[in-house]
Amino acid sequence: MNRRQWNAFAGAAALFAVAGSSWAQNYPNKPIELQVPFAPGGTTDIVARVIAEPLTKALGQSVVVINKAGGGGIVGAAETARAAPDGYKLGIATVSSTAANPAINPKTPYDPINDFTPIINIAATPNIIAVHPGFPAKNYAEFLAVLKKNPGKYSYASSGTGGIGHLLMELYKSLTNTYVTHIPYRGAGPALNDVVAGQVAIMFDNIPSALPFIKSGRLVPIVVAAPQRLKELPDVPTFKEVGLEPVNRMAYYGILGPKGLPKEVVDKINAAVKKSVEDPAVRKRIEDTGSLVVANTPEQFAAQIKAEYEVYKEVVAKQKLQLE
């Protein structure tokens, strides 16, 4: 490339950069899709819909929640990864879609660390083992005794193969030397419906989607994955209390975009989410589900995703877990 060609190339690159910067500064100027990689009714869907309305106000454009279920979160997450890096198709990031599933599934069509742009972790939530009221146990000691006495008799539902509920329950089984059959669904909503209906006895779920059924007496709480006992369920022990600290892991619900999302867009969405959760009414709606508001930086969220992915890779290798 001669000097004239180089100068022309450099000039074009500079104009492109200026145009790109101007475009990012004008973002958004049309509706934004917020993709949930699970069916309606689960915790991911609940958190997405809680944040979408105030985010619409903060950004000045409609934020529309789209459910794209399948593969324990992989189908929806893959679509987010393939989206144009313009900020108009974002996704809700979960432990299932960015850590647990990629850790256990070698055919995951994206790299959870390098194929996304983390924007913000909206909230973290405890996980819980809950059972149908017809299950012959009402507390953890009874629950463990029933499983040990009846290997293979009972089944548990999860949001999908490779999801956090699946991986955590398999870890629980390996640590307690129990056997329960896994029944995967296309999201926590359909799985919960069948457990509440008595079609499946057990579920390892997130607190926000399970709590309403627990409060109404249609599910019985057994043990929670949380730093401490929950104020909503003061009589339910944590996994740490029952000697199973490796299972004592919370879930996260954040927003990410495809790789290469401009920093101006990332910062604008991050600031809009933070502004949204400063509203006491929005914060209360999130906290009423049993979740804790996080609202961290893009860098902090990226570090969380990487750390969780490494943990589940180690769990899969150590416990020799494979897809069913």
C-alpha positions as a printed NumPy array, in Angstrom:
array([[  0.   ,   0.   ,   0.   ],
       [  1.546,   3.33 ,  -1.087],
       [  1.299,   6.587,   0.865],
       [ -1.696,   7.857,  -1.146],
       [ -3.588,   4.607,  -0.651],
       [ -2.705,   4.574,   3.038],
       [ -3.903,   8.168,   3.49 ],
       [ -7.176,   7.324,   1.734],
       [ -7.647,   4.244,   3.891],
       [ -6.861,   6.15 ,   7.078],
       [ -9.25 ,   8.929,   6.098],
       [-12.064,   6.481,   5.405],
       [-11.431,   4.714,   8.704],
       [-11.567,   8.019,  10.565],
       [-14.854,   8.96 ,   8.886],
       [-16.276,   5.528,   9.735],
       [-15.213,   5.933,  13.371],
       [-16.822,   9.373,  13.58 ],
       [-20.005,   8.077,  11.952],
       [-20.043,   5.096,  14.301],
       [-19.535,   7.317,  17.326],
       [-22.312,   9.645,  16.156],
       [-24.617,   6.654,  15.597],
       [-23.887,   5.297,  19.083],
       [-24.509,   8.715,  20.65 ],
       [-27.942,   8.82 ,  18.988],
       [-28.84 ,   5.365,  20.313],
       [-31.616,   4.328,  20.635],
       [-33.861,   5.624,  17.869],
       [-36.114,   2.566,  17.478],
       [-37.577,  -0.2  ,  19.699],
       [-35.22 ,  -2.611,  21.467],
       [-35.773,  -6.361,  21.798],
       [-34.892,  -7.901,  25.155],
       [-34.683, -11.609,  24.539],
       [-35.481, -14.088,  27.318],
       [-33.958, -17.515,  26.557],
       [-36.756, -19.346,  28.383],
       [-40.527, -19.73 ,  28.217],
       [-42.826, -17.203,  29.945],
       [-43.475, -17.64 ,  33.65 ],
       [-39.999, -18.412,  34.968],
       [-37.701, -16.139,  36.97 ],
       [-35.784, -14.906,  33.924],
       [-39.045, -13.815,  32.313],
       [-40.242, -12.158,  35.543],
       [-37.064, -10.088,  35.969],
       [-37.059,  -9.109,  32.278],
       [-40.621,  -7.839,  32.41 ],
       [-40.061,  -5.967,  35.668],
       [-37.119,  -4.044,  34.161],
       [-38.538,  -3.551,  30.631],
       [-41.125,  -0.934,  31.569],
       [-38.834,   1.466,  33.481],
       [-36.083,   0.85 ,  30.918],
       [-38.479,   1.989,  28.211],
       [-38.958,   5.259,  30.071],
       [-35.248,   5.71 ,  30.778],
       [-34.177,   5.094,  27.164],
       [-37.093,   6.807,  25.445],
       [-37.778,   3.774,  23.229],
       [-39.922,   0.68 ,  23.735],
       [-38.11 ,  -2.3  ,  25.265],
       [-40.034,  -5.366,  24.11 ],
       [-39.576,  -8.717,  25.881],
       [-39.312, -11.66 ,  23.454],
       [-39.262, -15.272,  24.691],
       [-37.017, -17.638,  22.745],
       [-36.972, -20.913,  24.67 ],
       [-35.048, -24.128,  24.052],
       [-31.916, -26.02 ,  24.983],
       [-31.817, -24.837,  28.576],
       [-31.261, -21.252,  27.416],
       [-28.898, -22.038,  24.539],
       [-31.317, -21.276,  21.669],
       [-32.127, -17.763,  22.85 ],
       [-28.564, -16.964,  23.912],
       [-27.233, -18.109,  20.541],
       [-29.618, -15.743,  18.783],
       [-28.376, -12.865,  20.943],
       [-24.777, -13.798,  20.095],
       [-25.597, -13.73 ,  16.363],
       [-27.342, -10.35 ,  16.507],
       [-25.892,  -7.219,  14.922],
       [-23.802,  -5.284,  17.473],
       [-26.073,  -2.244,  17.345],
       [-27.862,  -2.536,  20.699],
       [-31.316,  -3.265,  19.289],
       [-31.309,  -6.968,  20.136],
       [-30.167,  -7.654,  23.683],
       [-30.534, -10.743,  25.848],
       [-31.08 , -11.661,  29.459],
       [-28.013, -13.5  ,  30.723],
       [-28.501, -16.293,  33.226],
       [-26.179, -18.763,  34.922],
       [-27.83 , -21.465,  32.797],
       [-27.143, -19.785,  29.451],
       [-23.687, -18.328,  30.185],
       [-22.149, -20.817,  32.631],
       [-23.91 , -24.095,  33.458],
       [-25.045, -25.028,  29.965],
       [-21.798, -24.141,  28.159],
       [-19.869, -25.987,  30.885],
       [-21.714, -29.26 ,  30.329],
       [-22.579, -29.015,  26.634],
       [-19.575, -29.174,  24.272],
       [-21.866, -28.347,  21.34 ],
       [-22.948, -24.98 ,  22.729],
       [-22.839, -22.719,  19.624],
       [-21.19 , -19.78 ,  21.38 ],
       [-18.339, -18.958,  23.729],
       [-19.895, -17.467,  26.901],
       [-16.789, -15.411,  27.602],
       [-15.857, -14.111,  24.145],
       [-19.084, -13.998,  22.111],
       [-21.028, -11.494,  24.236],
       [-20.717,  -7.979,  25.599],
       [-21.766,  -7.999,  29.277],
       [-23.686,  -4.842,  30.184],
       [-25.082,  -5.165,  33.71 ],
       [-26.187,  -7.735,  36.277],
       [-29.68 ,  -6.601,  37.274],
       [-30.276,  -8.97 ,  40.17 ],
       [-29.156, -12.123,  41.938],
       [-31.541, -14.684,  43.313],
       [-31.397, -17.711,  45.603],
       [-32.286, -21.174,  44.331],
       [-34.475, -23.687,  46.111],
       [-35.472, -27.328,  46.171],
       [-39.243, -27.494,  46.535],
       [-41.642, -30.42 ,  46.358],
       [-45.305, -31.063,  45.627],
       [-47.397, -31.202,  48.848],
       [-48.065, -34.865,  48.152],
       [-44.366, -35.719,  48.471],
       [-43.761, -37.688,  51.716],
       [-41.384, -35.129,  53.258],
       [-41.906, -31.633,  54.689],
       [-38.341, -30.736,  55.711],
       [-34.78 , -31.405,  54.601],
       [-34.015, -34.362,  56.9  ],
       [-37.162, -36.149,  55.767],
       [-36.458, -35.27 ,  52.12 ],
       [-32.982, -36.789,  52.171],
       [-34.238, -39.887,  53.986],
       [-36.981, -40.454,  51.394],
       [-34.53 , -40.145,  48.48 ],
       [-32.021, -42.518,  50.057],
       [-34.713, -45.07 ,  50.804],
       [-36.233, -44.879,  47.308],
       [-33.491, -44.559,  44.659],
       [-35.   , -43.911,  41.224],
       [-38.588, -43.677,  42.471],
       [-38.92 , -39.912,  42.153],
       [-38.292, -37.39 ,  39.384],
       [-37.338, -33.735,  39.364],
       [-38.188, -31.039,  36.831],
       [-35.78 , -28.394,  35.555],
       [-35.878, -25.441,  33.158],
       [-33.915, -27.543,  30.659],
       [-30.984, -29.902,  30.196],
       [-27.788, -28.101,  31.155],
       [-29.627, -25.36 ,  33.026],
       [-28.663, -24.275,  36.525],
       [-31.452, -26.336,  38.106],
       [-30.252, -29.427,  36.285],
       [-26.58 , -28.946,  37.114],
       [-27.146, -28.025,  40.756],
       [-29.465, -31.003,  41.304],
       [-26.956, -33.342,  39.681],
       [-24.268, -31.925,  41.952],
       [-26.59 , -32.443,  44.916],
       [-27.219, -36.049,  43.872],
       [-23.509, -36.784,  43.551],
       [-22.709, -35.286,  46.956],
       [-25.549, -37.097,  48.754],
       [-25.326, -40.378,  46.809],
       [-28.993, -40.212,  45.838],
       [-30.725, -40.934,  42.551],
       [-33.617, -38.917,  41.123],
       [-34.652, -38.931,  37.448],
       [-34.227, -35.69 ,  35.522],
       [-37.153, -34.374,  33.45 ],
       [-36.127, -31.285,  31.435],
       [-38.62 , -28.667,  30.232],
       [-38.466, -25.649,  27.913],
       [-38.239, -23.212,  30.796],
       [-39.039, -22.948,  34.503],
       [-42.659, -21.935,  33.868],
       [-43.769, -25.212,  32.244],
       [-41.671, -27.199,  34.731],
       [-43.289, -25.458,  37.692],
       [-46.75 , -26.053,  36.287],
       [-46.179, -29.801,  36.222],
       [-44.7  , -29.9  ,  39.729],
       [-47.596, -27.852,  41.11 ],
       [-49.992, -30.198,  39.286],
       [-48.296, -33.223,  40.823],
       [-46.99 , -34.638,  37.534],
       [-43.427, -34.375,  38.875],
       [-42.533, -34.461,  42.564],
       [-39.468, -32.207,  42.866],
       [-37.957, -29.077,  41.367],
       [-34.71 , -27.17 ,  41.83 ],
       [-35.806, -23.662,  40.883],
       [-35.111, -19.976,  41.413],
       [-36.916, -18.323,  44.295],
       [-38.831, -15.666,  42.28 ],
       [-40.81 , -18.15 ,  40.225],
       [-41.26 , -20.721,  43.016],
       [-42.103, -18.364,  45.903],
       [-45.728, -17.56 ,  44.928],
       [-46.516, -21.279,  44.85 ],
       [-44.771, -21.791,  48.196],
       [-46.715, -18.929,  49.777],
       [-49.991, -20.347,  48.478],
       [-49.193, -23.813,  49.832],
       [-48.933, -25.437,  46.403],
       [-45.218, -26.186,  46.888],
       [-43.284, -27.138,  50.005],
       [-39.818, -25.557,  50.455],
       [-37.023, -27.942,  51.454],
       [-33.614, -26.226,  51.277],
       [-32.28 , -22.996,  49.73 ],
       [-29.076, -21.928,  48.   ],
       [-28.455, -18.527,  49.562],
       [-25.867, -16.753,  51.742],
       [-28.283, -16.94 ,  54.694],
       [-31.831, -17.975,  55.476],
       [-34.428, -15.954,  53.614],
       [-36.717, -13.645,  55.556],
       [-39.62 , -14.996,  53.491],
       [-38.723, -18.587,  54.508],
       [-37.093, -18.349,  57.946],
       [-37.585, -22.042,  58.746],
       [-35.889, -23.334,  55.587],
       [-32.147, -24.088,  55.953],
       [-29.446, -23.207,  53.421],
       [-27.354, -25.858,  51.701],
       [-24.4  , -24.651,  53.753],
       [-26.321, -25.391,  56.946],
       [-26.983, -28.974,  55.861],
       [-23.331, -29.526,  54.967],
       [-23.558, -28.986,  51.202],
       [-21.821, -25.655,  50.647],
       [-20.791, -26.455,  47.021],
       [-24.502, -26.373,  46.108],
       [-25.059, -23.045,  47.879],
       [-24.932, -20.901,  44.717],
       [-27.171, -18.007,  43.679],
       [-28.3  , -17.208,  40.13 ],
       [-27.841, -13.937,  38.25 ],
       [-30.061, -12.099,  35.777],
       [-28.264,  -9.551,  33.68 ],
       [-28.318,  -7.91 ,  30.285],
       [-25.787,  -8.573,  27.561],
       [-25.431,  -7.95 ,  23.858],
       [-23.452,  -9.553,  21.057],
       [-19.693,  -9.213,  20.81 ],
       [-18.499,  -5.809,  19.643],
       [-21.251,  -3.664,  21.135],
       [-19.968,  -0.039,  21.209],
       [-18.952,   1.271,  24.624],
       [-21.307,   4.247,  24.255],
       [-24.245,   1.854,  23.856],
       [-23.112,  -0.327,  26.755],
       [-22.72 ,   2.682,  29.041],
       [-26.116,   4.093,  28.018],
       [-27.95 ,   0.835,  28.795],
       [-26.008,   0.33 ,  32.018],
       [-26.903,   3.836,  33.204],
       [-30.559,   3.358,  32.217],
       [-30.845,   0.12 ,  34.23 ],
       [-29.198,   1.744,  37.248],
       [-31.607,   4.67 ,  36.987],
       [-34.524,   2.235,  36.71 ],
       [-33.659,   0.283,  39.857],
       [-33.202,   3.492,  41.835],
       [-36.981,   3.826,  41.643],
       [-38.251,   2.394,  44.975],
       [-41.26 ,   0.828,  43.242],
       [-39.09 ,  -1.03 ,  40.717],
       [-36.627,  -2.121,  43.404],
       [-39.512,  -3.387,  45.526],
       [-40.958,  -5.399,  42.632],
       [-37.579,  -7.099,  42.165],
       [-37.017,  -7.663,  45.882],
       [-40.571,  -8.952,  46.364],
       [-39.648, -11.863,  44.095],
       [-36.914, -12.863,  46.537],
       [-34.116, -11.379,  44.41 ],
       [-31.423,  -8.902,  45.41 ],
       [-30.73 ,  -5.857,  43.238],
       [-27.097,  -5.823,  42.019],
       [-26.81 ,  -3.234,  39.187],
       [-23.027,  -3.455,  38.805],
       [-20.57 ,  -2.312,  36.121],
       [-20.007,  -4.088,  32.78 ],
       [-16.545,  -5.111,  33.979],
       [-17.883,  -6.553,  37.23 ],
       [-20.585,  -8.484,  35.398],
       [-18.041,  -9.873,  32.93 ],
       [-15.947, -11.084,  35.864],
       [-19.004, -12.743,  37.445],
       [-19.826, -14.618,  34.257],
       [-16.261, -15.851,  33.89 ],
       [-16.02 , -16.942,  37.531],
       [-19.329, -18.841,  37.41 ],
       [-18.377, -20.542,  34.147],
       [-15.093, -21.743,  35.652],
       [-16.904, -23.11 ,  38.72 ],
       [-19.342, -25.146,  36.617],
       [-16.621, -26.426,  34.317],
       [-14.855, -27.749,  37.415],
       [-18.097, -29.281,  38.736],
       [-18.776, -31.024,  35.408],
       [-15.236, -32.407,  35.225],
       [-15.078, -33.481,  38.866],
       [-18.518, -35.118,  38.908],
       [-18.178, -36.472,  35.331],
       [-21.528, -34.98 ,  34.36 ],
       [-22.816, -35.408,  30.81 ],
       [-25.89 , -34.339,  28.888],
       [-28.746, -36.834,  29.115]])
